[in-house]
Amino acid sequence: MSIDRRSFLSLAAGLAATGLRPVSPVHAATVAAPLRRNIPGTTEALPVVGMGTADTFNVGTGADERKPLAEVMGLLLQTEGSVIDTAPSYGSAEAVTGDLLRAANARSRVFLATKISARSGAPAQAQWARSLADLQVDKIDLLQIHNLIDWQANLRWLRELKEQGRIRYLGITHYRDDAHEALEKIVRSERVDFVQINYSVAERNAERTLLPLCEARGVAVLVNRPFQDGRLFRVVKDRPLPPWAGDIDCGSWGQLFLKFIVSHPAVTVAIPATSKPRNMADNLGAGLGRMPDPGQRERIAALLR
Ligand SMILES: NC(=O)c1ccc[n+]([C@@H]2O[C@H](COP(=O)([O-])OP(=O)(O)OC[C@H]3O[C@@H](n4cnc5c(N)ncnc54)[C@H](OP(=O)(O)O)[C@@H]3O)[C@@H](O)[C@H]2O)c1
């Protein structure tokens, strides 16, 4: 349930270097461990803030493009077992992730998730082979069916991969509210380890059925689009943080948005994407300190109405 002292101090130093307000020193003494959540039915606990790679990791090979991403990765790696979510459809993101992990010799320190977005059979198998090559690994922690594509046949194949030990967990993803009903049917009728969905302070549809259902069925939940692809920051632009943000150890809007998500008991991990070390440090700060209670969660949501 904790990171070691060295990792915490290093993260605090990272925060200081980016100019972000760290957790208060008084409180830090008691909250030095990023919150983790167990994958249901297991003793494996994941840090509640991980990282997505869509767009942000789709860069070329130039040092100027890669350097900030290496720093972003370095910050994430300070917490053992953090989730990295990528996909073969994210341009060069898998290859960039693979290069950065290899450079840091850090494959074993992360929980690596990617996706299948090809039709089942030969196309899906070819895509999987490319993902392994680009990520420079022979095993994936979580393989997800992207946006429900050919999900019945792909799910059968993912089960085979899991039986063969090529993947540890299998899952299914979508990013829109109008897919939640289809996901609910799958969660009720099939055995999946993870569901990845959109959920944020401004998109709360998942709270109605899907999140409680996943909790009841013991399905882990990854949350994508936690900032609605950055839109939430434009909504609150130039607005000061509410004075009570400090009561839940939030020093930024990003931390308020993320703490709203990860304080939902059914959520396992939120996967914000960023290309900037400063924002990565900010996002990781949302795993630290006090979390909002149900009343405080509603206060956060009310700020966006
Ligand atoms: N169907 C699917 O399976 C699916 C669909 C959508 C997304 N996803 C996954 O979910 C991940 C996250 O979703 P997303 O990429 O759509 O968007 P997001 O995480 O909601 O938002 C990313 C945007 O927020 C900005 N940002 C991040 N942290 C910030 C901070 N602390 N302060 C200010 N700005 C910040 C980033 O800009 P900077 O780069 O400037 O920081 C970027 O523009 C994806 O990367 C992907 O892995 C999966």
The ligand as a MOL file (V3000), in Angstrom:
LIG
                    3D

  0  0  0     0  0            999 V3000
M  V30 BEGIN CTAB
M  V30 COUNTS 48 52 0 0 0
M  V30 BEGIN ATOM
M  V30 1 N -11.1810 4.0120 -26.4260 0
M  V30 2 C -10.1550 4.0230 -25.6310 0
M  V30 3 O -9.6710 2.9870 -25.2340 0
M  V30 4 C -9.5660 5.3270 -25.2020 0
M  V30 5 C -10.1280 6.5280 -25.6650 0
M  V30 6 C -9.5850 7.7270 -25.2040 0
M  V30 7 C -8.4750 7.7100 -24.3540 0
M  V30 8 N -7.9410 6.5180 -23.9620 0 CHG=1
M  V30 9 C -6.7700 6.4800 -23.0560 0
M  V30 10 O -6.9450 7.4470 -22.0270 0
M  V30 11 C -5.8380 8.3290 -22.0020 0
M  V30 12 C -6.2510 9.6910 -21.4970 0
M  V30 13 O -7.2450 10.2910 -22.2880 0
M  V30 14 P -6.9550 11.4950 -23.3020 0
M  V30 15 O -5.5720 11.3300 -23.8110 0
M  V30 16 O -8.0750 11.5150 -24.2750 0 CHG=-1
M  V30 17 O -7.0520 12.8300 -22.5150 0
M  V30 18 P -6.9520 13.4170 -21.0170 0
M  V30 19 O -5.9760 12.6440 -20.2030 0
M  V30 20 O -8.3440 13.5910 -20.5310 0
M  V30 21 O -6.3660 14.8660 -21.3460 0
M  V30 22 C -5.1150 15.0410 -21.9280 0
M  V30 23 C -4.8910 16.5440 -22.1040 0
M  V30 24 O -4.8060 17.1690 -20.8230 0
M  V30 25 C -3.6130 17.9450 -20.7350 0
M  V30 26 N -3.1010 17.7600 -19.3670 0
M  V30 27 C -2.7340 16.6060 -18.7690 0
M  V30 28 N -2.3920 16.8110 -17.4940 0
M  V30 29 C -2.5310 18.1310 -17.2590 0
M  V30 30 C -2.3380 18.9680 -16.1190 0
M  V30 31 N -1.9650 18.4520 -14.9380 0
M  V30 32 N -2.5730 20.3040 -16.2430 0
M  V30 33 C -2.9690 20.8340 -17.4120 0
M  V30 34 N -3.1870 20.0990 -18.5440 0
M  V30 35 C -2.9640 18.7590 -18.4550 0
M  V30 36 C -2.6750 17.3760 -21.7600 0
M  V30 37 O -1.8770 18.4160 -22.2790 0
M  V30 38 P -0.2700 18.4520 -22.0480 0
M  V30 39 O 0.3040 17.4030 -22.9360 0
M  V30 40 O 0.0390 19.8530 -22.4300 0
M  V30 41 O -0.0490 18.1780 -20.5890 0
M  V30 42 C -3.6300 16.8670 -22.8370 0
M  V30 43 O -3.9660 17.9100 -23.7280 0
M  V30 44 C -5.3360 8.2950 -23.4460 0
M  V30 45 O -4.0470 8.8080 -23.5660 0
M  V30 46 C -5.4660 6.8280 -23.7640 0
M  V30 47 O -4.3690 6.1090 -23.2150 0
M  V30 48 C -8.4660 5.3350 -24.3610 0
M  V30 END ATOM
M  V30 BEGIN BOND
M  V30 1 1 1 2
M  V30 2 2 2 3
M  V30 3 1 2 4
M  V30 4 1 4 5
M  V30 5 2 4 48
M  V30 6 2 5 6
M  V30 7 1 6 7
M  V30 8 2 7 8
M  V30 9 1 8 9
M  V30 10 1 8 48
M  V30 11 1 9 10
M  V30 12 1 9 46
M  V30 13 1 10 11
M  V30 14 1 11 12
M  V30 15 1 11 44
M  V30 16 1 12 13
M  V30 17 1 13 14
M  V30 18 2 14 15
M  V30 19 1 14 16
M  V30 20 1 14 17
M  V30 21 1 17 18
M  V30 22 2 18 19
M  V30 23 1 18 20
M  V30 24 1 18 21
M  V30 25 1 21 22
M  V30 26 1 22 23
M  V30 27 1 23 24
M  V30 28 1 23 42
M  V30 29 1 24 25
M  V30 30 1 25 26
M  V30 31 1 25 36
M  V30 32 1 26 27
M  V30 33 1 26 35
M  V30 34 2 27 28
M  V30 35 1 28 29
M  V30 36 1 29 30
M  V30 37 2 29 35
M  V30 38 1 30 31
M  V30 39 2 30 32
M  V30 40 1 32 33
M  V30 41 2 33 34
M  V30 42 1 34 35
M  V30 43 1 36 37
M  V30 44 1 36 42
M  V30 45 1 37 38
M  V30 46 2 38 39
M  V30 47 1 38 40
M  V30 48 1 38 41
M  V30 49 1 42 43
M  V30 50 1 44 45
M  V30 51 1 44 46
M  V30 52 1 46 47
M  V30 END BOND
M  V30 END CTAB
M  END
